[in-house]
């Protein structure tokens, strides 16, 4: 073949190269290896136009050998067992401090429950039945009983309060990450202090009730709903709207706390009447309930007054 005639420069041939003959095939005919069209007229997607190379085939064989290797399978099984053991250890450590199933109970809510609970928190005077319902000595979930405490509303209200506080500080040109972080930490610390004081009071006064720590956190966290309402009214209507909303939300929350804790703390009076000093226990229980309710407006004012000016 004349290479110069096709625009290529002739290169120096190797010493051992033999000139091509007429019978030699310059390119391998691969047309016979191409798969035929199927009966429906579609091309076979498994056909590789370039043809699989030996390296790729060898790599696929190596992967297949890896999965069929007994040592590799043993290593995978051992790793899975270690992962399961680690998961069990983590769940065990979490269960030492809190019950996951009990925590799920406080988040078993739906839209209907949330709306009805918010209405009770803001307008508790129209609610008549405050008794918590049970099924085989087990309280019903919040979605089944509107009087059951939950942690969904306090959690969402706390997050909304922090966002609203950031917006209020931004409107007043006083926003900074440090101030917002201090506002969030202060609100959280107040709830922790309130719950600890309640637990300590119930323990020192030997008041037996079915109130759990999660119940106290839920009842203490309901104040964030009133705080959101108070801050919104303060931003929209000024200081006058703030104090009117503060008075309304404080009275509503106090009424709600008294009626709710009354059903929790004062329910076991008949069982305690056989013990010593039973005449003082109803008064102690009533004092704890009223003190918890009276303490709520003070915290609401403390956490919201600096956001409205």
KOLPARO-299790 format. One record per residue: residue in one letter; x, y, z of N, C-alpha, C, O in turn. Coordinates in steps of 0.2 Angstrom, whole numbers, padded with zeros to 4 digits, always signed. Layout:
AXYZXYZXYZXYZ
...
This chain:
X+0004-0006+0000+0000+0000+0000+0004+0006+0000+0009+0006+0004
X+0003+0011-0004+0007+0017-0004+0004+0022+0001-0001+0025+0000
X+0008+0023+0007+0006+0027+0012+0006+0034+0010+0001+0038+0013
X+0011+0037+0006+0011+0044+0004+0005+0046+0000+0003+0052+0000
X+0002+0041-0004-0004+0043-0008-0010+0045-0003-0014+0048-0006
X-0010+0042+0003-0016+0043+0007-0014+0049+0012-0018+0050+0017
X-0009+0052+0012-0007+0058+0016-0003+0056+0022-0003+0061+0026
X+0000+0050+0023+0004+0048+0028+0011+0048+0026+0013+0047+0021
X+0015+0050+0031+0022+0049+0030+0025+0042+0031+0023+0039+0036
X+0029+0040+0027+0032+0033+0028+0037+0033+0033+0041+0037+0034
X+0036+0028+0038+0040+0027+0043+0045+0022+0042+0044+0017+0038
X+0050+0022+0046+0056+0017+0045+0053+0010+0047+0051+0010+0053
X+0053+0005+0043+0051-0001+0045+0056-0005+0050+0062-0004+0049
X+0053-0009+0054+0058-0013+0059+0062-0018+0054+0060-0020+0049
X+0067-0020+0057+0072-0025+0053+0068-0032+0052+0069-0035+0047
X+0064-0034+0057+0061-0041+0056+0054-0040+0054+0051-0046+0053
X+0052-0035+0052+0045-0034+0049+0045-0037+0042+0049-0035+0038
X+0040-0041+0040+0039-0043+0034+0034-0040+0030+0029-0038+0033
X+0034-0038+0024+0029-0035+0020+0023-0039+0020+0023-0045+0019
X+0017-0035+0020+0011-0038+0020+0009-0042+0014+0011-0039+0008
X+0006-0047+0014+0005-0051+0008-0003-0050+0006-0006-0047+0010
X-0005-0052+0001-0011-0051-0001-0016-0055+0003-0022-0053+0004
X-0014-0061+0006-0018-0065+0010-0019-0063+0017-0023-0065+0021
X-0014-0058+0019-0015-0056+0026-0021-0051+0027-0023-0048+0022
X-0024-0052+0033-0029-0048+0035-0027-0042+0039-0025-0043+0045
X-0028-0036+0037-0026-0030+0041-0030-0029+0047-0028-0028+0053
X-0037-0030+0047-0041-0029+0053-0045-0036+0053-0047-0039+0049
X-0046-0038+0060-0050-0044+0061-0058-0042+0060-0060-0037+0062
X-0061-0047+0057-0068-0046+0055-0072-0049+0061-0072-0055+0063
X-0075-0044+0064-0079-0046+0070-0086-0046+0069-0091-0046+0073
X-0088-0045+0062-0095-0045+0061-0099-0051+0063-0105-0051+0064
X-0095-0057+0062-0098-0063+0064-0100-0064+0072-0104-0068+0074
X-0096-0060+0076-0097-0060+0083-0103-0056+0086-0105-0057+0091
X-0106-0052+0081-0111-0047+0083-0117-0051+0084-0119-0056+0080
X-0121-0050+0089-0127-0054+0091-0132-0052+0086-0133-0046+0084
X-0137-0057+0084-0142-0055+0079-0148-0052+0083-0148-0052+0089
X-0152-0048+0079-0157-0045+0081-0163-0050+0084-0163-0055+0081
X-0166-0048+0089-0171-0053+0092-0177-0053+0088-0178-0049+0083
X-0182-0057+0090-0188-0058+0086-0192-0051+0086-0196-0051+0081
X-0191-0047+0091-0196-0042+0091-0193-0035+0088-0196-0030+0089
X-0187-0036+0086-0184-0030+0082-0180-0025+0087-0178-0020+0085
X-0178-0028+0093-0174-0024+0098-0167-0026+0098-0166-0032+0097
X-0163-0022+0099-0156-0024+0100-0154-0026+0106-0157-0024+0111
X-0150-0031+0107-0148-0034+0113-0144-0029+0117-0138-0028+0115
X-0146-0027+0123-0142-0022+0127-0136-0025+0130-0132-0021+0132
X-0135-0032+0130-0129-0035+0133-0124-0035+0128-0118-0037+0130
X-0124-0033+0122-0119-0033+0117-0114-0027+0118-0116-0022+0119
X-0108-0029+0119-0103-0024+0120-0099-0022+0113-0096-0027+0110
X-0100-0016+0111-0098-0014+0104-0090-0015+0104-0087-0017+0098
X-0087-0014+0109-0079-0014+0109-0077-0021+0111-0071-0022+0109
X-0081-0025+0113-0079-0032+0115-0075-0032+0122-0071-0027+0123
X-0077-0036+0126-0074-0036+0133-0066-0038+0132-0064-0043+0129
X-0062-0034+0136-0055-0035+0136-0054-0041+0141-0058-0043+0145
X-0048-0043+0140-0046-0049+0145-0045-0046+0152-0046-0050+0157
X-0043-0040+0153-0042-0037+0159-0049-0036+0163-0049-0038+0169
X-0054-0034+0159-0060-0033+0163-0063-0040+0164-0066-0041+0170
X-0062-0045+0160-0065-0051+0161-0061-0054+0167-0064-0058+0172
X-0055-0053+0168-0051-0055+0174-0053-0052+0180-0053-0055+0185
X-0055-0045+0180-0057-0042+0186-0064-0045+0188-0065-0046+0194
X-0068-0046+0183-0075-0049+0185-0074-0056+0188-0078-0058+0193
X-0069-0060+0186-0068-0066+0189-0065-0065+0196-0067-0069+0200
X-0061-0060+0197-0059-0059+0203-0064-0057+0208-0064-0059+0214
X-0069-0053+0206-0074-0051+0210-0079-0057+0212-0081-0058+0218
X-0080-0061+0207-0084-0067+0208-0080-0072+0213-0083-0075+0218
X-0073-0072+0212-0070-0077+0217-0070-0074+0224-0069-0077+0229
X-0070-0067+0224-0070-0064+0231-0076-0066+0235-0076-0067+0241
X-0082-0066+0231-0088-0067+0235-0089-0075+0236-0093-0077+0240
X-0086-0079+0232-0086-0086+0233-0081-0089+0238-0080-0094+0240
X-0076-0084+0240-0071-0086+0244-0073-0087+0251-0076-0083+0254
X-0072-0093+0255-0075-0094+0261-0072-0089+0266-0075-0087+0271
X-0065-0087+0266-0062-0082+0270-0066-0076+0270-0067-0072+0275
X-0067-0073+0264-0071-0067+0263-0078-0067+0266-0080-0062+0269
X-0081-0073+0265-0088-0073+0268-0088-0073+0275-0092-0070+0279
X-0083-0077+0278-0082-0077+0285-0080-0070+0288-0083-0068+0293
X-0076-0066+0284-0075-0059+0286-0081-0055+0286-0082-0051+0291
X-0085-0055+0281-0091-0051+0281-0096-0053+0286-0099-0049+0289
X-0096-0060+0288-0101-0062+0293-0098-0059+0300-0102-0057+0304
X-0092-0059+0301-0089-0057+0307-0090-0049+0308-0091-0047+0313
X-0089-0046+0302-0090-0038+0303-0097-0037+0304-0099-0032+0308
X-0102-0041+0301-0109-0040+0303-0111-0041+0310-0115-0037+0313
X-0108-0046+0313-0109-0048+0320-0106-0042+0324-0109-0040+0329
X-0100-0039+0323-0098-0034+0327-0102-0028+0326-0103-0024+0331
X-0105-0026+0320-0109-0021+0320-0116-0022+0324-0118-0017+0327
X-0118-0028+0324-0124-0029+0328-0123-0029+0335-0127-0026+0339
X-0117-0031+0337-0115-0030+0344-0114-0023+0346-0116-0021+0352
X-0111-0019+0342-0111-0012+0343-0118-0009+0344-0119-0004+0348
X-0122-0010+0339-0129-0008+0340-0132-0009+0346-0136-0005+0349
X-0132-0016+0348-0135-0018+0354-0132-0014+0360-0136-0012+0365
X-0125-0013+0360-0122-0009+0366-0125-0002+0366-0126+0000+0372
X-0125+0001+0360-0128+0008+0360-0135+0008+0363-0137+0013+0367
X-0139+0004+0360-0146+0004+0363-0147+0002+0370-0151+0005+0374
X-0142-0002+0373-0142-0004+0380-0140+0002+0384-0143+0004+0389
X-0135+0006+0382-0133+0012+0385-0138+0017+0385-0139+0021+0390
X-0142+0018+0379-0147+0023+0379-0153+0021+0384-0156+0025+0387
X-0154+0014+0384-0160+0012+0388-0158+0013+0396-0163+0013+0400
X-0152+0013+0397-0150+0015+0404-0153+0021+0407-0155+0022+0413
X-0153+0026+0402-0155+0033+0404-0162+0035+0402-0165+0039+0406
X-0165+0032+0397-0172+0033+0395-0174+0027+0391-0171+0023+0388
X-0181+0026+0392-0184+0021+0388-0186+0023+0381-0190+0028+0381
X-0184+0020+0376-0186+0022+0370-0193+0021+0368-0196+0025+0365
X-0196+0015+0370-0203+0014+0369-0207+0019+0373-0212+0022+0370
X-0205+0021+0379-0209+0026+0383-0208+0033+0379-0213+0037+0379
X-0202+0034+0376-0202+0041+0373-0206+0041+0367-0208+0046+0365
X-0206+0035+0363-0211+0035+0357-0218+0036+0359-0222+0039+0355
X-0220+0034+0365-0227+0035+0367-0228+0043+0367-0234+0045+0365
X-0224+0047+0369-0225+0054+0370-0225+0058+0363-0227+0064+0363
X-0223+0054+0358-0223+0057+0351-0228+0054+0347-0228+0055+0341
X-0233+0050+0350-0238+0047+0346-0244+0051+0345-0249+0051+0349
X-0243+0056+0341-0248+0062+0340-0250+0062+0333-0247+0059+0328
X-0256+0065+0331-0258+0066+0325-0261+0074+0324-0260+0077+0329
X-0263+0076+0318-0265+0083+0317-0271+0085+0322-0271+0090+0324
X-0275+0080+0322-0282+0081+0326-0280+0082+0333-0282+0087+0337
X-0275+0078+0336-0273+0079+0343-0270+0086+0344-0271+0089+0349
X-0265+0088+0340-0262+0094+0340-0266+0100+0340-0265+0105+0344
X-0271+0100+0336-0276+0106+0335-0280+0106+0342-0281+0112+0344
X-0282+0100+0344-0287+0101+0350-0283+0102+0356-0285+0106+0361
X-0276+0100+0357-0272+0102+0362-0270+0109+0362-0270+0112+0368
X-0269+0112+0357-0268+0119+0356-0274+0123+0358-0273+0128+0362
X-0280+0121+0357-0286+0125+0359-0287+0124+0366-0289+0129+0369
X-0285+0118+0369-0286+0118+0376-0280+0122+0380-0282+0125+0385
X-0274+0122+0377-0269+0127+0380-0271+0134+0380-0270+0138+0385
X-0274+0136+0375-0276+0143+0375-0283+0145+0377-0284+0150+0380
X-0287+0140+0377-0294+0141+0380-0296+0135+0384-0300+0131+0383
X-0293+0134+0390-0294+0128+0394-0301+0129+0398-0303+0124+0401
X-0304+0135+0398-0310+0135+0402-0316+0132+0400-0320+0130+0403
X-0316+0130+0393-0321+0127+0390-0320+0119+0390-0325+0116+0388
X-0315+0117+0392-0314+0110+0392-0317+0107+0399-0315+0110+0404
X-0320+0101+0398-0324+0099+0404-0320+0092+0407-0319+0092+0413
X-0319+0088+0403-0316+0081+0405-0309+0081+0405-0306+0082+0400
X-0306+0081+0411-0298+0081+0412-0295+0075+0414-0289+0074+0415
X-0299+0070+0414-0297+0063+0416-0293+0060+0411-0295+0059+0405
X-0287+0057+0413-0283+0053+0408-0286+0046+0408-0287+0043+0413
X-0287+0044+0402-0290+0037+0401-0284+0032+0401-0279+0033+0398
X-0286+0026+0403-0282+0020+0403-0285+0014+0400-0291+0014+0399
X-0280+0010+0397-0283+0003+0395-0278-0002+0398-0272-0003+0396
X-0281-0006+0402-0278-0012+0406-0272-0009+0409-0266-0011+0408
X-0273-0004+0413-0268+0000+0417-0262+0003+0413-0257+0005+0416
X-0263+0004+0407-0259+0008+0403-0262+0014+0400-0267+0013+0397
X-0259+0020+0401-0262+0026+0398-0263+0026+0390-0258+0023+0387
X-0268+0028+0388-0269+0029+0381-0264+0034+0378-0262+0038+0381
X-0262+0033+0371-0258+0037+0368-0261+0044+0367-0267+0044+0367
X-0257+0049+0366-0260+0056+0365-0265+0056+0359-0269+0060+0360
X-0263+0052+0354-0268+0053+0348-0275+0050+0350-0280+0051+0347
X-0275+0046+0355-0281+0043+0357-0285+0046+0363-0291+0045+0364
X-0281+0050+0367-0283+0054+0373-0280+0061+0373-0274+0062+0373
X-0284+0066+0372-0282+0073+0371-0279+0075+0378-0275+0080+0378
X-0281+0072+0384-0278+0074+0390-0271+0071+0392-0268+0073+0397
X-0269+0066+0388-0262+0063+0389-0257+0068+0387-0258+0072+0382
X-0252+0069+0391-0246+0073+0390-0242+0071+0384-0242+0065+0383
X-0239+0075+0380-0235+0074+0374-0229+0078+0374-0229+0083+0378
X-0224+0076+0371-0218+0080+0370-0217+0083+0363-0212+0087+0362
X-0222+0081+0358-0221+0084+0352-0223+0092+0352-0219+0096+0349
X-0228+0094+0355-0230+0101+0355-0224+0105+0359-0222+0110+0357
X-0222+0103+0365-0217+0107+0368-0210+0107+0364-0207+0112+0364
X-0208+0102+0360-0202+0102+0356-0203+0107+0350-0199+0111+0349
X-0209+0106+0347-0210+0111+0341-0211+0118+0344-0209+0123+0340
X-0214+0119+0349-0215+0126+0352-0208+0129+0354-0207+0135+0353
X-0204+0125+0357-0197+0127+0359-0193+0130+0353-0190+0135+0353
X-0193+0125+0347-0190+0127+0341-0193+0134+0338-0189+0138+0336
X-0200+0134+0338-0203+0140+0336-0201+0146+0340-0200+0152+0337
X-0201+0145+0346-0199+0151+0351-0192+0154+0349-0191+0160+0349
X-0187+0149+0348-0181+0151+0346-0180+0155+0340-0177+0160+0339
X-0184+0153+0335-0184+0156+0328-0188+0163+0329-0186+0168+0326
X-0193+0163+0333-0197+0169+0334-0192+0174+0338-0192+0180+0336
X-0188+0172+0343-0184+0176+0346-0178+0179+0342-0177+0185+0342
X-0176+0175+0337-0171+0177+0332-0174+0183+0328-0171+0188+0326
X-0180+0182+0326-0184+0187+0321-0185+0193+0325-0184+0199+0323
X-0187+0193+0332-0188+0199+0336-0181+0203+0337-0181+0209+0337
X-0176+0199+0338-0169+0202+0339-0167+0205+0333-0164+0211+0333
X-0169+0202+0327-0167+0205+0321-0170+0211+0319-0168+0216+0316
X-0177+0212+0321-0181+0218+0320-0178+0223+0324-0178+0229+0322
X-0176+0222+0330-0173+0227+0334-0166+0228+0333-0163+0232+0337
X-0163+0226+0328-0156+0227+0326-0151+0224+0332-0146+0227+0333
X-0153+0219+0336-0149+0217+0341-0147+0209+0340-0145+0206+0345
X-0148+0207+0334-0147+0200+0333-0140+0198+0333-0136+0202+0330
X-0138+0193+0336-0131+0190+0335-0131+0183+0337-0136+0181+0341
X-0127+0178+0334-0127+0171+0336-0127+0170+0344-0130+0166+0347
X-0122+0174+0347-0121+0173+0354-0128+0175+0358-0129+0171+0363
X-0131+0180+0356-0137+0182+0360-0143+0177+0359-0146+0175+0363
X-0143+0174+0353-0148+0169+0351-0147+0163+0355-0151+0159+0357
X-0140+0161+0355-0138+0155+0359-0140+0156+0366-0142+0151+0370
X-0138+0162+0369-0140+0163+0376-0147+0162+0377-0149+0160+0383
X-0151+0165+0373-0159+0164+0374-0161+0157+0374-0165+0155+0378
X-0158+0153+0369-0160+0146+0369-0158+0142+0375-0162+0138+0378
X-0152+0143+0377-0149+0140+0383-0153+0142+0389-0154+0137+0393
X-0155+0148+0390-0158+0150+0396-0165+0147+0396-0167+0145+0401
X-0169+0147+0390-0175+0143+0390-0175+0136+0392-0179+0133+0395
X-0170+0133+0389-0169+0126+0391-0167+0124+0398-0169+0120+0401
X-0163+0129+0401-0161+0128+0408-0166+0129+0413-0167+0125+0418
X-0171+0134+0411-0176+0135+0415-0181+0129+0416-0184+0127+0421
X-0182+0125+0410-0186+0119+0410-0183+0114+0414-0186+0110+0418
X-0176+0113+0414-0173+0108+0417-0173+0109+0425-0174+0105+0429
X-0172+0116+0427-0172+0117+0434-0179+0116+0437-0180+0114+0442
X-0185+0118+0433-0191+0117+0435-0193+0109+0436-0196+0108+0441
X-0191+0105+0431-0192+0098+0432-0188+0095+0438-0191+0091+0442
X-0182+0097+0439-0178+0095+0445-0181+0097+0451-0181+0093+0456
X-0184+0103+0452-0187+0105+0458-0193+0101+0459-0195+0100+0465
X-0197+0100+0454-0203+0096+0455-0201+0089+0457-0205+0086+0462
X-0196+0086+0454-0194+0079+0456-0192+0079+0463-0193+0074+0467
X-0188+0084+0465-0185+0084+0472-0191+0085+0477-0191+0083+0483
X-0196+0090+0475-0201+0091+0480-0205+0085+0481-0207+0083+0487
X-0207+0081+0476-0211+0075+0476-0207+0070+0480-0210+0066+0484
X-0201+0070+0480-0197+0065+0484-0196+0067+0491-0197+0062+0495
X-0195+0073+0492-0194+0075+0499-0200+0075+0503-0200+0073+0509
X-0206+0076+0500-0212+0076+0503-0215+0069+0503-0221+0069+0505
X-0212+0064+0500-0214+0058+0500-0222+0057+0497-0226+0054+0499
X-0222+0061+0491-0229+0061+0488-0228+0056+0482-0224+0057+0478
X-0232+0051+0482-0232+0046+0477-0238+0048+0472-0243+0049+0474
X-0235+0048+0466-0240+0049+0460-0237+0045+0454-0232+0042+0454
X-0241+0045+0449-0239+0042+0443-0236+0046+0438-0235+0045+0432
X-0233+0052+0440-0230+0057+0436-0223+0054+0435-0219+0053+0439
X-0221+0054+0428-0214+0052+0426-0210+0058+0425-0213+0064+0424
X-0204+0057+0423-0200+0063+0421-0202+0066+0415-0202+0072+0414
X-0204+0062+0410-0207+0064+0404-0213+0068+0404-0214+0073+0401
X-0217+0066+0409-0223+0070+0410-0222+0077+0413-0225+0082+0410
X-0217+0077+0417-0215+0084+0420-0212+0088+0415-0213+0094+0414
X-0208+0085+0410-0205+0089+0405-0211+0091+0400-0210+0097+0397
X-0216+0087+0399-0221+0089+0394-0225+0095+0397-0226+0100+0394
X-0227+0094+0403-0231+0100+0407-0227+0106+0407-0230+0112+0407
X-0221+0106+0408-0216+0112+0409-0215+0115+0402-0214+0121+0402
X-0215+0111+0397-0214+0113+0390-0220+0116+0387-0219+0120+0382
X-0226+0115+0390-0232+0118+0387-0232+0126+0387-0235+0129+0384
X-0228+0129+0391-0227+0136+0392-0225+0139+0386-0226+0145+0385
X-0221+0136+0382-0218+0139+0376-0224+0141+0371-0223+0146+0367
X-0230+0138+0371-0235+0140+0367-0238+0147+0369-0238+0151+0365
X-0238+0148+0375-0240+0154+0378-0235+0159+0377-0236+0165+0375
X-0229+0157+0377-0223+0162+0375-0223+0164+0368-0222+0170+0367
X-0225+0160+0364-0225+0162+0357-0231+0167+0355-0230+0172+0352
X-0236+0165+0358-0242+0170+0358-0241+0177+0361-0243+0182+0358
X-0237+0177+0366-0236+0183+0369-0231+0187+0365-0232+0193+0364
X-0225+0184+0363-0221+0188+0359-0224+0190+0352-0222+0196+0350
X-0228+0186+0349-0231+0188+0343-0236+0194+0344-0235+0199+0340
X-0240+0194+0349-0244+0200+0351-0239+0206+0353-0241+0212+0351
X-0234+0205+0356-0229+0211+0357-0226+0214+0351-0226+0220+0351
X-0225+0210+0346-0222+0212+0340-0227+0216+0336-0225+0220+0332
X-0233+0213+0336-0238+0216+0332-0242+0222+0335-0243+0227+0331
X-0243+0222+0341-0247+0227+0345-0243+0231+0350-0246+0235+0354
X-0236+0230+0351-0232+0234+0355-0233+0231+0362-0235+0226+0364
X-0231+0236+0367-0231+0234+0374-0238+0232+0377-0239+0228+0381
X-0243+0236+0375-0250+0235+0377-0252+0228+0375-0255+0224+0379
X-0251+0226+0369-0253+0219+0367-0249+0214+0370-0251+0209+0371
X-0243+0216+0372-0238+0211+0375-0241+0209+0382-0242+0203+0384
X-0243+0214+0386-0245+0213+0393-0252+0210+0393-0254+0206+0397
X-0256+0211+0388-0263+0208+0388-0262+0201+0386-0265+0196+0389
X-0258+0199+0381-0257+0192+0379-0253+0189+0385-0254+0183+0386
X-0249+0192+0389-0245+0189+0394-0250+0187+0400-0250+0182+0403
X-0255+0191+0401-0260+0190+0406-0265+0184+0404-0266+0180+0408
X-0267+0184+0398-0271+0179+0395-0267+0172+0395-0270+0167+0398
X-0261+0172+0392-0258+0165+0392-0256+0163+0399-0256+0157+0400
X-0254+0167+0403-0252+0165+0410-0258+0162+0414-0258+0157+0417
X-0264+0166+0413-0270+0163+0417-0272+0156+0414-0274+0152+0417
X-0272+0156+0407-0274+0150+0404-0269+0144+0406-0271+0138+0407
X-0263+0145+0406-0258+0140+0408-0258+0138+0415-0258+0132+0416
X-0260+0143+0419-0261+0141+0426-0267+0137+0427-0266+0132+0431
X-0272+0138+0424-0278+0134+0424-0277+0127+0422-0279+0122+0424
X-0273+0127+0416-0272+0120+0413-0267+0116+0417-0269+0110+0418
X-0262+0119+0420-0258+0115+0425-0261+0113+0431-0260+0107+0433
X-0265+0117+0434-0269+0115+0440-0274+0109+0439-0274+0104+0442
X-0277+0110+0433-0282+0104+0432-0279+0098+0429-0281+0092+0431
X-0273+0099+0426-0270+0093+0424-0266+0089+0429-0266+0083+0430
X-0262+0093+0433-0258+0090+0439-0263+0088+0444-0261+0083+0448
X-0269+0091+0445-0273+0088+0450-0276+0081+0448-0276+0077+0453
X-0276+0080+0442-0278+0073+0440-0272+0068+0441-0273+0062+0442
X-0266+0071+0441-0260+0066+0442-0258+0065+0449-0256+0060+0451
X-0258+0071+0453-0255+0071+0459-0260+0069+0464-0259+0065+0469
X-0267+0071+0464-0272+0070+0469-0276+0064+0467-0281+0063+0471
X-0274+0060+0463-0278+0054+0461-0277+0048+0466-0281+0044+0467
X-0271+0048+0469-0269+0042+0474-0271+0044+0481-0267+0041+0485
X-0275+0048+0483-0277+0050+0490-0280+0044+0493-0278+0043+0499
X-0284+0041+0490-0287+0035+0493-0282+0030+0495-0283+0026+0500
X-0277+0029+0491-0272+0024+0493-0267+0026+0498-0265+0022+0502
X-0266+0032+0499-0262+0035+0504-0266+0036+0511-0262+0038+0516
X-0272+0036+0511-0276+0037+0517-0275+0032+0522-0276+0033+0528
X-0272+0026+0521-0270+0021+0526-0264+0022+0529-0262+0019+0534
X-0259+0027+0526-0253+0028+0529-0253+0033+0534-0258+0036+0535
X-0247+0034+0537-0247+0039+0543-0246+0046+0540-0243+0047+0534
X-0248+0051+0543-0248+0057+0541-0252+0059+0535-0250+0063+0531
X-0257+0055+0534-0261+0056+0528-0265+0062+0527-0267+0065+0522
X-0266+0065+0533-0270+0071+0533-0266+0077+0530-0269+0082+0528
X-0260+0077+0531-0256+0082+0528-0254+0081+0521-0252+0086+0517
X-0255+0075+0518-0253+0074+0511-0257+0078+0506-0255+0080+0501
X-0264+0078+0507-0268+0082+0502-0266+0089+0502-0266+0092+0496
X-0264+0092+0507-0262+0099+0507-0255+0100+0504-0254+0105+0500
X-0251+0095+0505-0244+0095+0502-0245+0095+0494-0242+0098+0490
X-0249+0090+0492-0250+0089+0485-0253+0095+0482-0251+0097+0476
X-0258+0099+0486-0261+0105+0483-0256+0110+0483-0256+0114+0478
X-0252+0111+0488-0246+0116+0487-0242+0115+0482-0240+0120+0478
X-0240+0109+0480-0235+0108+0475-0239+0110+0468-0236+0113+0464
X-0245+0108+0467-0249+0109+0461-0249+0117+0460-0248+0119+0455
X-0251+0120+0465-0252+0128+0465-0245+0131+0464-0245+0136+0460
X-0240+0129+0467-0234+0132+0466-0231+0131+0459-0228+0136+0456
X-0232+0125+0456-0230+0124+0449-0234+0129+0445-0231+0131+0440
X-0240+0130+0446-0244+0134+0441-0242+0141+0442-0242+0145+0437
X-0241+0144+0448-0240+0151+0449-0233+0152+0446-0231+0158+0444
X-0228+0147+0446-0221+0149+0444-0221+0150+0436-0216+0152+0434
X-0226+0147+0433-0226+0148+0425-0226+0155+0423-0222+0157+0418
X-0231+0160+0425-0230+0166+0422-0224+0170+0424-0222+0174+0420
X-0220+0168+0429-0214+0172+0431-0209+0170+0425-0205+0174+0423
X-0209+0163+0423-0204+0161+0418-0206+0164+0412-0201+0166+0408
X-0212+0164+0410-0214+0167+0403-0212+0174+0403-0210+0176+0398
X-0213+0178+0408-0211+0185+0408-0204+0186+0408-0201+0190+0404
X-0200+0182+0411-0193+0182+0411-0190+0180+0404-0185+0183+0402
X-0193+0176+0401-0190+0174+0394-0193+0178+0388-0190+0177+0383
X-0198+0182+0389-0201+0185+0384-0200+0193+0384-0201+0196+0379
X-0199+0196+0390-0199+0203+0391-0194+0206+0387-0195+0212+0385
X-0188+0203+0387-0182+0206+0383-0183+0206+0375-0179+0209+0372
X-0188+0202+0373-0189+0202+0366-0194+0207+0363-0194+0208+0357
X-0197+0211+0367-0202+0216+0365-0200+0222+0368-0200+0223+0375
X-0199+0227+0364-0197+0234+0367-0201+0239+0363-0200+0245+0364
